[in-house]
Amino acid sequence: MGGGTKLPAMSESEIKKTFPGLEVGNYTITSPSTPEYNCIAWAAGDIGEWWWPDANNQYYWPDEVPREESLGAFKDLFEKRGYQKCETGDYEEGYQKIAIYVDAKNKPTHVSKQLSSEIWTSKLGQIEDIEHPFQGLDSPTYGSVAVIMKRFKQC
Amino acid sequence: MNDPVLADEIINIAEDDSTIGPDSKLVKRYVEDVATHFFKPLTRQWANPPIRFFNLKSQWEQETAMLSSVTEIAMHSSYQQIIGMGPSVIPLILNEMTIKPGHWFWALKSITGEDPVQSKYRGRIKEMTKAWIQWGEEQNYLP
């Protein structure tokens, strides 16, 4: 994305309130607000669907992945897209990394995707995409990073 | 002006914003207070489903905007209270969807027992919204 779209002030204040690790200068809003896709879709390269393994079977979730809200299912989702678990969020040339966040009950809440050595990108729920530091979204709302995965960058 | 408390209040309000006169600010504040006291009581909300719906919707939207988990979004207490209001909120939800897409699918399915969204459109918010609006029109919930 990129480009720094002009956005309503409410989003910025809400973002800062929700994520204590974000402050002026260390994050950028990079898209308009939209409910059409979420962080999982964004990390998987899809901006047309909302991905979630809901029990009601109303949202998109790949058939080949167990439809359950567990860290195992989320890891499986990205393993099936060529990712493997790795140890750190440090930038590695030639690799694409993602980070899965979980809450205190170990339930997945969010996925971020690495762009460069210090910049990660996230779709925040129903609002905007932002660029932010690694672990910049640690918060009571998203919990913290539980798993980092990487794959060879695809052209 | 003989009331010193009222005079202080006018002065304080006037200091907040120099673009509106103090009398106008005082009137505006009183109107806001009256509106708040009128709409807040639960008894009045219960008697007026649209007021209750919009209060709950506003709180739900504000507190779930950052979430990706549809389960968390739908399990929010305000959303569950909206579901608990039953069929009376169907037209309110559908009308809301014609204005702004949102995650109303869980609530509609829970209340109506229906799901008009084809499986190929799962997760496609525009298509899901369109399917429910069309369903609402067919069921005469929408004009």
Interface residues (C-beta under 8 A of the other chain):
Chain A: E14 I15 T18 P35 E36 N38 C39 I40 A41 G48 E49 W50 W51 W52 D54 A55 N56 N57 Q58 Y59 Y60 W61 E69 K107 P108 T109 H110 V111 K123 L124 G125 Q126 I127 T141 Y142
Chain B: T64 A65 M66 L67 S68 S69 V70 T71 E72 A74 P101 G102 H103 F105 W106 K109 D115 V117 R122 G123 R124 I125 K126 M128
